Amino acid sequence: MNSEKLYNVLEGFNFDLLLQPEFKEDSVREEIIVPIIKGLGYTANLPNQIIRSRKLLHPFVSIGSQRKPIHIIPDYLFEVNGKPAWILDAKSPLEKITNSNHTEQAYSYAIHSEVRVKYYALCNGLEFVLYNIEEVKPMIHIPLTALPINWDTLKKCLAPENVLSSNPFHLAKDLGLHLKRLGFDSFKSLIFPKTPIDHITQLEDLMFTTSTGLTLHNDEFVVTFDFDIEILNQLHGKIPEEVIKKLLERKPGEHKQVRFTDRIYYVNIDCNIGENLAENDKEIFYH
């Protein structure tokens, strides 16, 4: 087993500062948001430009004969080659940024005829939440202590070279289904050396799972590994001990996911293909 240090735009920041009453919205902007947006590739200059606090000429949204006033001027509007791409609004650590009026106001600004962007985001120092105007639930919702492990995902969506694309994400093919189609389900043991993992989820009291992306023959796949308490015990000394401790502290009936915050860990996995077929409205997979 080995580990790989992840890129961290907030390296050195002390998250305990968020607990201090003096750490307010302006501190979130300067200490947290500025490093993030610079890391994504935006500056005050063209072509990937940060525009701060742009006011609307007509600050309302019209629906039929009704007009709803917009009470927000987002802290940041980002333009790529002169075209609005996404907005970001900063909040204090005490303010809620999901299922709140802040979310509604950011949405109303994003869809305004003078803006018309696909993505809007909010950050309160504790969390970063990104929405697509076409979806109700967040497409990205991460605690900022786990930003390193999610940095590539954030860049895939919000970096200037990606943000105006129609579909920054795509569903990778399920490796279990792929191997079944090739007849590998008859093998009693399959070994995946140096498999990257960045999280573990507890499914039941003594059952756990993790999923990751793998590239085989220049094709991308997602693979899910389910395992029991015996295998979890084998991970002692191979992943952070606090991860195992948090999983074992789970309350009955609770589904707990623990993510590694600043590293990806690589483990050798010996497994077989499961018999359980699961599916949702977007994918079919074996586990």
N, C-alpha and C positions, 0 to 999 in steps of 0.2 A: 504494500500500500504506500502511496505517496500523496502529496497534496500540492495544489497549485495556488499561489497567491493571486488574488483577483485584483483587477484595477479598481481603485477606490478614489473617486473625486473628492470625497469628504474625509480622506485620511487625516488623522490628527484632531478631528473635531470631537469634542467632549459632549456626548449626548446628555449628560447630567445637567448641562446648562439649560436644557429645555424645562427643567423643573423649577428654575428660578423665576420669580414674578417679573423681573426686569427683562427677561428674554421674550420680547413681543414680536409683532409682525415685522417691524423693520429689521430686527435681528435675523429673522427667518430669511428675509430677502437677501441680506448681505452675507450671512455666514453659510447658508445652505443652498439657496436657489441660484445665486450667482455662480458658484463652482459647477453646479449641475448643467446650467444652460451653456456655459463656456465649454464644458466637457463635451456637450452634444455637438458643438461646432458653431455656435451663434456669437456674434459680436455686435458692436454698435455700427459697424460698417456694412456696406453691400458686399456680396449678394445675400448673405444669410444674416439678416438684420434683426436686432432686438429693438422694438419700439415700445417705449414705456408710457403707460397711462394715456392711451389715445382716447379722446372723447368722441362720442358720436354726434354728428350734426343733427340727427333726429333721434333722440334717446327714447324710442318706444318701438314696440313690435305691434303691428296691426294684424288682427284676426277678424276678418269680415269688417263690420262697422265698429268693432271695439279696438281700443288701443291700450296696451299694457306698458306702463313706464318701466324702463330699465334703470335700476339703481346702482349698477356696478360699472366701474371703469377698471378693467383688469390691469394688474401691474405690468403685464408683459403681453404684447402681441408680436408674434414671430412671422417674418416675411422671408420668402425664398424667391430671389430674382424679382422682387417687387410684388409678389403675390402673397396675400395672407395665408398662413399655413396652420397655425394653432395659437391658442391663448393659454396663459397661466396666471392664476391669481394666488397671492400669498395670504395666509391667515396666521394667527397666533396659535401656539400649541394648545390653547384652551378652546379653540373653535372647532366645531365639527365640520368635516368636509365631505361627508356622504349623507345622502337623504336629509338634506337641509336646504334652507333658503339660499345659502351660498351656492349650492350646486345648481339650483333653478336659475339663479341670476346669471351664473356663468354660461349656462346653456342658452339663455335668451340673448346674451351678447354674441355668442358664437354663431347663432343662426341669423343675426341681424343682416339686412341687405347691404350694409356698408362693410361688413366683415366676411360672412359666409365661409367659415372654416369648418373642417370635419371633426377636429379634436379640440377638447377643452380640458384643462387640468387644474387641480388645486393642490396646494402643499401647505401644511401647517408645521413643518419641521419634524413632526413625528411620522407622518405618512405622505406619500405621493399618490394621487389618484388621477387616472386619465380616463376620460370618457370619449366615446364616439357618439356623435349627435344622433346616430341611427339606432343606438342601443340604450336600454334602461340601466343595466348594470355596468359597473366600471370594466373596461377592458384590461386595465392594469391597476392594481391596488397593492402597494408594497409599503411595509415599514422601512423607514430610511436607514435603520441599522442593517437591513438586508439589501441595501442598494447595490453593493458589489456583485452579489449573486444574480441580480436582476438587470445589471447595467446593459448587457448585450440586448436584452429584450427591449429596454427603453430606447436604445439607439436604433434598433430595427424599425421602430415606429416613428420616432421623433427627430432623428438626425436629418439635416437638410436634404441629403440625397435620397431619403426614404419617405419623408412625411407627406409628400404630395402624391405618392403612388396610391393606386386604388386599393391594394390589398397588401399591407406590410407583413402580414402573417399568413402562413398556409399550414394546413394540417399535414404533418408528416405521416407516412404510412405506418401502420402498426406492424412491428417486427414479428410478433407471434403469428399473426394472420399470414404474413409473407412466408414464414418458415413452414407453416402448415401446408400452404399451397405447393411448396417445394418438396414436401414429404419428410421434413425434418422432425415431425412430431413423433416419429417412431424411435428416435434416438433417446436413450435413457438419460444421457447427460450432455449438456452443451456448456462450453466454457467461454466466458466473455472476459478476456484479460483487460486490466486497466480500465474498468468501466467508471465513468464519472458520475458521482451522486452529489446532490446539493441539498437534499431534504429526505425526511422519512415521515410517513404518516401512519398513525395507529388506526387500523380498521376496526378491530375488536379488542377484547381484553388481552389476548395473547397473539394477535396477528398484526403484521405490519406490512407496509408496501413502500416502494420508491419507484420513480420513473425517471427516465433520462432519454436524451437523444443520442443516437449512434449513426455513424456513416459507414455504409458497406458498399463497396464497388461504386463509389461516387454517388450513392443514393442515400437520402436521409430517412431515418426511421425513428419512431418513438417506441420504447420498450418499457414494460412494467414488470417489476419483480415483487412478488408476494412472499413473505417469509414469517416464520414463527419466532417465539422467544429464544429458542436454541440458537438460531442464526443471529439474532440480535446480540446475544451474549458473545458470539464470535467476533463481533465488531468492536469489542473493548480493545483499546489501544490502536484502533485503526481509524476511528472517527472521534470527534470531541466527546469526552465523557459527559459533559453537560447535556448533550443531545440525548444520550441514552437515559440519563437521569430524568429529564423532562418527560420523555415518553413513558417511563415507568411510574411517574407521578400522576398520570392521567386519572381523572375521576371516572367511575363506572358510567358507561353510556356516552362518554365524551369522545369525539373524533378529533384528535390533536395532530397537527402537522408542525414539525420542527424543521426549520431551514438553517443551514450553516450560513453564517453571515459574511465571512470574508474569504473563504476558500472553497474550492471544489476538491473533494477527496476521491481518489481512484482506488477501487478494490477489484480483486479478481472474483468473478461470480461463476459458480458451478450450479446449473439449474436444468430443469426440463420444461417443456411447453405445457401450460395448463390446459384443462379441459373446459373451463368456464368461458363461455362466449358472452360478451357484454356489448351493448351498443347504445348510442343516443342518436339525436337527430343529425349528427354530423359525422360520426365515425363508428366503426365496428372494430373490436379488439379482443384479444385473448389475454387472460392473466392466470 
